[in-house]
Amino acid sequence: MDFSSENSLIQVTVEEQGVALLKINRPEKRNALSQQTIDTLVSAIAMVEKDEKVKVAVLTGNRVEGPFSAGADLYQLLHLSTADAHKTSYLKDLSDAVTHMRKPIIACVSGFALGGGFELAMMCDMIYAADDAIFGLPELSVGTIPGAGGTQRLARALGKQKAMDMILTSKTITGKELCHFGLVSRTFNVDHLLWETLEQARLIASRSAPVVQLAKEAILNAEQTDLDAGIKLERALYYSSFALQDRTEGMVAFVEKRKPVFKDK
């Protein structure tokens, strides 16, 4: 599959620093997630995950000013029956592709991320957003509910009361507001957003890849287990890092007051 064409639904470029930039490229439909777009994104993520040169992925829209994504393609969704949705496990492939990545993936959101677009951003490990980016889950206004983790992730991030308010009234919220709630990691002026996001991605890519993956595993586990079990897993992962060459290099470099040279081993 070609991810470099100007007509590709998902465009992928890989920097020398180890950062893959994935752009949703369907501007005429406000980057709505048609099934073809979803299939292409799933394939792009699989390619990035297998590419040893890539250490971090950034997912964004195809234009600096946005949008990120308007969500599901309603023209397609209108013809999807309950039986067909169950038969195809609609949206499960997208959720699995993003959430099962071992490498960190950052959503870079400008313009708006609505419905499935907001859910896609929440699947990612971090969200960097423009100060004035608009987020919302307006599914009730078209007679359905969020179906790609929106009710669950929003309630966990903002609490039941705020999630109820946003979803039942289709209220939108800005990137800056979501940053105060902790759902968005950082916000920037829209003109600086992509540059700042890539800078942070490059910083992460400069770390030891296996150590980054251990940290990601430990953090994600916190959402799935109780504190005692989480601390037990964290300790096991911490101990396992002692076997890495990069752990030795990092500590020796610190003692020698120089920059470490990690080899991802």
N, C-alpha and C positions, 0 to 999 in steps of 0.2 A: 504493500500500500504506500502511495506517495504522500508524504506529509510536507513536502516542500513547495508544492504547486500553489499558486495564488488562488486556485479554485478549490483547494482541499478544505473540507469542513473543519478539520483540525490541522493547524500548521505547527510544525515542530522545528525548532532550531536548538543546537547544542553548543554551548560555549566551551572554550578551552579550559575554563576554570571548573568545569564539571556541573554546570547548571543547564537544565533543559527547560526551554520556554515553550509552553503549549498554548496556542491561541485558538479560541473558538471562533470560527470564521463563517458566520452566516448572517452578515449585517442586514440583508434585506428582510430577514425575519427576526431581527433584534436578538440574534444568537439563540433562538428558540431551540430546544432540545428535541429534534425529530429523532425517530428511531435510527435513521442513518447516521445522524450526528453522534448519537450515543454509541453506536457500534464503532464508529471511527475513533471516538475518544477512548473507548475501551482498548482498541488495538494500539493506539498511540501510547497509552499508559503501559501496556504490556511491553512494547518496544523499549520504552524508557527504563522500565524496571530491569530489563535484561542487559541493557547497555552498560558495560563496566565503567565507561568514561563518565557516566552521569551519576552524581551523588545527591542532587536535590532537583526537584521539579517545581516549576511555577506555572500555575494555570490562570489564564486571563482571557479577556475579550480581545478582539482584533483591532480595536481602536483605543487610543490613549484616553479619550473622554468617555469611553464605554459605549454600549452597556457590557456588563459581564454576561448575563443571560436573562431572558424574559421567562425562562422556565419551560415547561412542556409545550410542545406544538399542539395547540388545541384543535387544529383542523384534523390531526391524526387521532388525538385522544377522543374526539367526538365519536369515532367509529370503533373504539376499542370496547369490547364487551367484557363482562365479568369473567366469563369462561375463557376468553382469549388471554385476559390479563393473568389468570391463574396458570394457563397452559404455557405461556411464555415467560412467567415470573417477571413481569414488566418492572423495569427499573432495578431489579436485583443485580443484574450484571454490572450496571454502572456503580452501584453502591459497593459491591464486592471489589471491583477493580481499584477504586480509590482507597477504600478503607483497609484493604489487604496489602497495600504497598509497604515494602520494608523501608524504602527511601522516603525522606520527608517530602511532602507536597504542600505548597503554599498557594492559597487563592489570593489573587491580586484583583480587587474589585473596584471598578469605577462605574459611573452611570447608575445602573441599578442591577440588583440581583433579586429576582422575584420568583416565588413559587419554587419550582424545581431548580432554578438558578441559585436561590438562597440555600436550598438543601444541598446542592452540589458544593457550594462554598463551605458549608458546615461539615461536610464529609472530610474536607482537607484538614491537615494538621494545624495550620495557622491561617488566619485571614488578615491580610493587610488591605486597607481600604482607603479610598479618598474620603476626606472629611465629610463631604456632602453626598457620598454614595447612598443610595436608597435601598433598603432591605425590607422584604415583606413576604408573607405567605397568604396570598389573596384567594386561595382555592375555594373558600366557602362562597365567594361572590359569583362563582361559576358552577356551584352545585356539587362540589366534591370536597375532599379534605386533603391535606398534604399526605403524600404516599411514598416519599423517599427519605424518611427519617425525620421530617420536619417537626412533628409533634413531640417526638422523643428527645431530640437534640436540643430543641429550643427550651423545653421544660427543664432539662438538666442544666442548661447554661443560665437561664434567666429566672427559673423558679416557676411553679405552677401558675401563680396569679398573673405574672407578666405574659407568659405564653398563652394563657386563656384570652387575655385582653387582645393581644396581637392577632391571634388566629381567628377568634370568633368575630372580631370587628374588622378584620383585614387591614388593621392599622400598619402603616409603614414606619420605619425608624432609620435614622442616619447612621453612617459609619462612626461618626464621633460619639453618638449616644451609645452605640453597641460597644465601643471601646471602653466606656465607663462601666458597662455591665460585665466586661471581661470576655465577651464573645469574639470581638475583633481584637487582634493582638496590638496593632498600631494603626494610626491614621496619618495621612500626609495630604498636602495640597495635590490636587489631581495631576498637575504638571510634573510633579516630582515622584509620584507614586510608583511607577514602574521602575524607575532608576533606583529608588530606595529599596524596593522589594528585591531587585536583583542584587543589590549590594549585600543585603542580609543573607540572601541565598548563597552568595559567593563566600561569605564568612562561614556559614554552616558547611559548605563544600570543602573548606580548607581544614576542617576537623578530620579525625580518623573516621572513615565510613562505618566500620563495625562498631565503634563506640557510639556514634550518633544513633545507629540502629538499636543498640542496647538501651539507650536513654529513651528513645521513642517507644520501645516495647514496654518499658517500665511505666512511663507516663500513661499510655493507653490502657494499661492494666488497671490503673486507678479507677477508671470508669466502670470496670466490670466486677470488682471484688471489694471486700471489706479491708479496713486499714491493716489489720494484722497479716492477712494473706498477701496484701500488696507489699508490705515491708519485707516479708519473707522472700518474695520474688525479686524485689529490688536488690536485696542482699546477695541472692544467688547470681544475679546478673553482674553485680559489682565485683564479686569474687571472680567471675569468669573473665572479666576484663584484665585481671592480673596475668593471664596467659598470653596476652597480646603483645607483640613487639612494639606497637604504638604506645602502649602504656609505659613501657620502659623508656622509649624515646622521649615521650612527653615529660616525664619526670627528670630524666637526665638533662634535657634541654633547659628545664626550669632552673636546675642547680647550676648549670653552666651559663645561665643568663643569655640564652640564644633562642631563636625561633625554632620550634620543633619541625622535623621533616617526617611527616607521617607517610606510611607506605600501605595503609589499609590492611595490615596484617596483625 
